[in-house]
């Protein structure tokens, strides 16, 4: 079965959401405890948003969930660990989390170019707002800390 452009756009958003949640969960131990606790509520909310979007996409767009790209995940994890040898571990993870947000924002922007069923609109809008809030938080956490 081939997907139409709107289904492809929604699939890209769902994939970007899943990738960002997975990356955060896989790298929790690399974050300093205060940062971990600051970011955790953002990703817990994201998981709930993703679940709602998956349900609505299945119902209104006839879109079935796909499995994650495990090889890509392994590559990203390895590349991030290598970068940590030359930089601050938390800062490397923050940079990677910001990159995940850029990918998600691009996917959301593409999705917004298609008409969406009414039940999907508020969830997609909330996802956009939450992504912007997380980006602001990540940039705030990236600033040098004074002692």
Protein Blocks (a to p, Z undefined) as FASTA:
>chain_A
ZZdfklmmmmmmmmmmmmmmmmmmmmmmmpcfklmmmmmmmmmmmmmmmmmmmmmmmmmn
opacddddfklmmmmmmmmmmmmmmmcfklmmmmmmmmmmmmmmmmmmmmmmpccdfklm
mmmmmmmmmmmmmmmmmmmmmpccdZZ
